[in-house]
Amino acid sequence: MSTISANDLKTKGIAAIEAALAGQPEAVVSVRGKERFVVMDLDHYRYLRECELEAALAQTRADLASGRFVEESADAHLRRISPPAEGDG
C-alpha cells in the first residue's frame, strides 16, 4: 500500500491521491510521519461496505440459529437497555 504525506496532499491535492491509487485500491495518508488515514476509490469502499454488511448478516443468522436473541416488545426492550433514571434505586 502506498503512502501519501499530508504535505504532498496539501501541495498536490487530488493528483497525489490519484497517483497513489494508480494500480491499487487504497493508500495511507501520513501526518507528521504517522499513518493516520486511508483513502480509496469509491467502488472499492462500496465493495468493503458490502462485505461488512454481509458479515453482519451472517453473524445475525448465526445468533438466530443458536438462540442468542431476545423476543420482547419495544417498551420492554427500552426498559432493558435504558439506564435507570436518577432517584430510581
DRENPA-3360 file (N, C-alpha, C; in nm, 2 decimals, always signed):
BEGIN
1 = MSTISAND = +0.09/-0.12/+0.00/+0.00/+0.00/+0.00/+0.09/+0.12/+0.00 ~ +0.06/+0.22/-0.09/+0.14/+0.34/-0.09/+0.10/+0.44/+0.01 ~ +0.19/+0.53/+0.04/+0.17/+0.63/+0.14/+0.17/+0.77/+0.08 ~ +0.08/+0.86/+0.12/+0.08/+1.00/+0.08/+0.11/+1.08/+0.20 ~ +0.20/+1.17/+0.20/+0.22/+1.25/+0.31/+0.12/+1.36/+0.31 ~ +0.09/+1.41/+0.43/+0.00/+1.52/+0.44/+0.05/+1.64/+0.36 ~ +0.18/+1.66/+0.36/+0.24/+1.77/+0.28/+0.21/+1.76/+0.13 ~ +0.23/+1.63/+0.08/+0.20/+1.61/-0.06/+0.06/+1.63/-0.09;
9 = LKTKGIAA = -0.03/+1.59/+0.00/-0.17/+1.61/-0.02/-0.20/+1.76/-0.02 ~ -0.14/+1.84/+0.06/-0.16/+1.98/+0.07/-0.11/+2.05/-0.06 ~ +0.01/+2.01/-0.11/+0.07/+2.08/-0.22/+0.02/+2.03/-0.36 ~ -0.01/+1.90/-0.37/-0.05/+1.84/-0.49/-0.20/+1.81/-0.50 ~ -0.27/+1.81/-0.39/-0.41/+1.79/-0.39/-0.45/+1.65/-0.44 ~ -0.56/+1.65/-0.52/-0.62/+1.53/-0.56/-0.52/+1.45/-0.65 ~ -0.43/+1.52/-0.72/-0.33/+1.45/-0.80/-0.25/+1.35/-0.72 ~ -0.22/+1.39/-0.60/-0.14/+1.30/-0.51/-0.22/+1.17/-0.48;
17 = IEAALAGQ = -0.35/+1.18/-0.46/-0.44/+1.07/-0.43/-0.45/+0.98/-0.56 ~ -0.47/+1.04/-0.67/-0.48/+0.97/-0.79/-0.35/+0.89/-0.82 ~ -0.24/+0.95/-0.80/-0.11/+0.88/-0.83/-0.09/+0.77/-0.73 ~ -0.13/+0.79/-0.60/-0.11/+0.68/-0.50/-0.21/+0.56/-0.53 ~ -0.32/+0.59/-0.59/-0.42/+0.49/-0.61/-0.40/+0.42/-0.75 ~ -0.31/+0.47/-0.83/-0.28/+0.40/-0.96/-0.24/+0.26/-0.94 ~ -0.33/+0.17/-0.98/-0.29/+0.03/-0.97/-0.31/-0.04/-0.84 ~ -0.37/+0.03/-0.74/-0.40/-0.03/-0.61/-0.53/+0.04/-0.55;
25 = PEAVVSVR = -0.60/-0.04/-0.47/-0.73/+0.01/-0.43/-0.73/+0.11/-0.31 ~ -0.62/+0.12/-0.24/-0.62/+0.21/-0.12/-0.48/+0.26/-0.10 ~ -0.47/+0.38/-0.03/-0.34/+0.44/+0.01/-0.35/+0.50/+0.15 ~ -0.24/+0.50/+0.22/-0.24/+0.56/+0.35/-0.19/+0.70/+0.34 ~ -0.26/+0.79/+0.43/-0.21/+0.93/+0.44/-0.14/+0.94/+0.57 ~ -0.02/+0.99/+0.57/+0.06/+1.00/+0.69/+0.07/+1.15/+0.73 ~ +0.06/+1.17/+0.86/+0.06/+1.31/+0.91/+0.18/+1.31/+1.01 ~ +0.28/+1.39/+0.98/+0.40/+1.40/+1.07/+0.46/+1.27/+1.09;
33 = GKERFVVM = +0.47/+1.19/+0.98/+0.53/+1.06/+0.98/+0.45/+0.95/+1.04 ~ +0.33/+0.97/+1.08/+0.25/+0.86/+1.14/+0.13/+0.84/+1.05 ~ +0.10/+0.71/+1.02/-0.01/+0.67/+0.94/-0.14/+0.71/+1.01 ~ -0.23/+0.79/+0.95/-0.35/+0.84/+1.01/-0.48/+0.81/+0.94 ~ -0.47/+0.81/+0.81/-0.60/+0.79/+0.73/-0.57/+0.70/+0.61 ~ -0.68/+0.65/+0.56/-0.68/+0.57/+0.44/-0.77/+0.63/+0.33 ~ -0.72/+0.64/+0.21/-0.81/+0.69/+0.10/-0.82/+0.57/+0.00 ~ -0.94/+0.57/-0.06/-0.96/+0.46/-0.16/-1.06/+0.51/-0.26;
41 = DLDHYRYL = -1.06/+0.43/-0.37/-1.16/+0.45/-0.48/-1.30/+0.42/-0.42 ~ -1.40/+0.50/-0.46/-1.53/+0.48/-0.41/-1.59/+0.34/-0.44 ~ -1.56/+0.29/-0.56/-1.60/+0.15/-0.58/-1.55/+0.05/-0.49 ~ -1.42/+0.07/-0.45/-1.36/-0.02/-0.35/-1.42/+0.00/-0.21 ~ -1.45/+0.12/-0.18/-1.52/+0.15/-0.05/-1.66/+0.08/-0.05 ~ -1.73/+0.09/-0.16/-1.86/+0.03/-0.17/-1.85/-0.12/-0.15 ~ -1.75/-0.18/-0.21/-1.73/-0.33/-0.20/-1.70/-0.36/-0.06 ~ -1.61/-0.29/+0.01/-1.58/-0.32/+0.15/-1.70/-0.30/+0.24;
49 = RECELEAA = -1.78/-0.20/+0.21/-1.91/-0.18/+0.29/-2.00/-0.30/+0.27 ~ -2.01/-0.35/+0.14/-2.10/-0.46/+0.12/-2.05/-0.58/+0.19 ~ -1.92/-0.60/+0.20/-1.86/-0.71/+0.27/-1.89/-0.70/+0.42 ~ -1.88/-0.58/+0.47/-1.92/-0.56/+0.61/-2.06/-0.59/+0.64 ~ -2.15/-0.55/+0.55/-2.29/-0.58/+0.57/-2.32/-0.73/+0.56 ~ -2.25/-0.80/+0.47/-2.27/-0.94/+0.46/-2.22/-1.01/+0.58 ~ -2.11/-0.97/+0.64/-2.06/-1.03/+0.77/-2.16/-1.00/+0.88 ~ -2.22/-0.89/+0.89/-2.32/-0.86/+0.99/-2.44/-0.95/+0.97;
57 = LAQTRADL = -2.48/-0.97/+0.85/-2.59/-1.06/+0.82/-2.56/-1.20/+0.86 ~ -2.44/-1.25/+0.83/-2.40/-1.38/+0.87/-2.40/-1.40/+1.02 ~ -2.35/-1.30/+1.09/-2.35/-1.30/+1.24/-2.49/-1.30/+1.30 ~ -2.58/-1.23/+1.24/-2.72/-1.23/+1.28/-2.78/-1.36/+1.26 ~ -2.76/-1.42/+1.14/-2.81/-1.56/+1.12/-2.76/-1.66/+1.22 ~ -2.63/-1.65/+1.25/-2.57/-1.74/+1.35/-2.63/-1.72/+1.48 ~ -2.65/-1.59/+1.52/-2.72/-1.57/+1.65/-2.86/-1.63/+1.66 ~ -2.93/-1.61/+1.55/-3.07/-1.66/+1.55/-3.06/-1.82/+1.55;
65 = ASGRFVEE = -2.97/-1.88/+1.48/-2.97/-2.02/+1.48/-2.93/-2.08/+1.61 ~ -2.85/-2.01/+1.69/-2.80/-2.06/+1.82/-2.88/-2.01/+1.93 ~ -2.99/-1.93/+1.90/-3.08/-1.89/+2.01/-3.03/-1.77/+2.09 ~ -2.93/-1.70/+2.03/-2.88/-1.58/+2.10/-2.96/-1.45/+2.06 ~ -3.08/-1.45/+2.11/-3.17/-1.33/+2.09/-3.27/-1.32/+2.19 ~ -3.34/-1.21/+2.20/-3.45/-1.19/+2.30/-3.57/-1.15/+2.22 ~ -3.68/-1.21/+2.25/-3.81/-1.17/+2.20/-3.88/-1.08/+2.30 ~ -3.91/-0.96/+2.27/-3.98/-0.87/+2.36/-4.04/-0.76/+2.29;
73 = SADAHLRR = -4.13/-0.69/+2.36/-4.20/-0.57/+2.30/-4.09/-0.45/+2.29 ~ -4.13/-0.35/+2.22/-4.04/-0.23/+2.21/-4.03/-0.17/+2.35 ~ -4.14/-0.16/+2.42/-4.13/-0.10/+2.56/-4.04/-0.18/+2.65 ~ -4.05/-0.31/+2.64/-3.97/-0.40/+2.73/-3.82/-0.38/+2.69 ~ -3.80/-0.37/+2.56/-3.66/-0.36/+2.51/-3.60/-0.22/+2.56 ~ -3.68/-0.12/+2.55/-3.63/+0.01/+2.60/-3.60/+0.01/+2.75 ~ -3.69/-0.05/+2.83/-3.67/-0.07/+2.97/-3.54/-0.14/+3.00 ~ -3.51/-0.25/+2.92/-3.40/-0.33/+2.94/-3.27/-0.26/+2.91;
81 = ISPPAEGD = -3.26/-0.18/+2.81/-3.14/-0.12/+2.76/-3.12/+0.02/+2.82 ~ -3.22/+0.08/+2.88/-3.20/+0.22/+2.93/-3.15/+0.22/+3.07 ~ -3.06/+0.31/+3.10/-3.01/+0.31/+3.24/-3.12/+0.37/+3.33 ~ -3.13/+0.32/+3.45/-3.23/+0.38/+3.54/-3.22/+0.53/+3.56 ~ -3.33/+0.59/+3.57/-3.33/+0.74/+3.60/-3.28/+0.77/+3.73 ~ -3.22/+0.89/+3.75/-3.17/+0.93/+3.88/-3.28/+0.92/+3.98 ~ -3.25/+0.86/+4.10/-3.35/+0.85/+4.20/-3.43/+0.72/+4.20 ~ -3.41/+0.64/+4.09/-3.47/+0.51/+4.07/-3.37/+0.41/+4.13;
89 = G = -3.37/+0.39/+4.25/-3.27/+0.30/+4.31/-3.32/+0.17/+4.33;
% end
